[in-house]
């Protein structure tokens, strides 16, 4: 059995609190200005649908923490940026990717030359 009887009812497909699986939690913030629906699963996943100022909607999902695992050792020692072994590696300075100033756009260059 589901909450709501009308086909166009936005919550008619949601299970009632009594039908929720053991450990699930479904809650709501019954506010005319900022309504919200919150749901938590037994395994720690959470979702929320919230409406705020002037109807701004937000859908949020969080997942439970992962289990800690071992970190493997690096296959070699880090290289110095100036060493011969590091030649061609991405941490070497590049005139394009490492530029200290933005590249001028075509529109600003055209407007500077023609006025």
Secondary structure, DSSP 8 states (H G I E B T S, - for coil): -BS--STT-TTTTSB-GGGS-TT-EEEEE--SSS-EEEEE-TTS-EEEEEE-GGG-EEEEEE------------SS----TTSGGGTTSTTS--TTTT-SS----HHHHHHHH--
